[in-house]
């Protein structure tokens, strides 16, 4: 398994119940800030596992999953609602209210270079 894929899985597992994260945010935490699309591919490749993929949505706070063999927007919405996340009829989530922001300690656990972590810490406003 590639280091990037391992980090993506580690990061998504770190997102607590009732919180969400964007694809780009996962990519940033994984050390590849321009790899949001690749995060989607990793999540797609782990379909059927116990990874809480439903906690990852787009940066605008919209569920954009196009559907795969066993999942679609409605399933992702139901899973988020079951965790207490409010999702509108248009599949929108309030990013300010529900966004997960990794702690400094968690960022270090993702085994990123210290300089890179410092940059993330300074920019935590997303």
Phi, psi and omega in degrees: 000137182290153177302322179298312180299318178300317180294317180302313179299315179300316182293313180297322176295334181282345180287118183288159175308134178086007178236160178230166179214151178271160177302316180295324178294318177299315179300317178301312179295335180274358177090012180225075190301345180253021186248036180301319181297321179295326175300316177301319179293321177298314180297319178299320181290341180261010180307134181095351178272181179270011178293129182283064182303331185294346179278001180250122180226180183281168187295339178275358180084024183245137174286120185240007181304134184267357180099138178229199184300316185241357184228155175205184182302318183296318179295316179298318178299312181299319179294319178293315179299321179298337178266003178095007179274129177280126180233126181287170177298336178265018175066031180259143179235142177285102183298322181297323183282321190249356184296134172276131174238120182296142175286165177302321179297316179297320179301321179291327178293339178283000174058047176263159177301142184303321180297319179295317178300317178302320178295316179298316182300319180291336184251024187298358180290337184046000000 
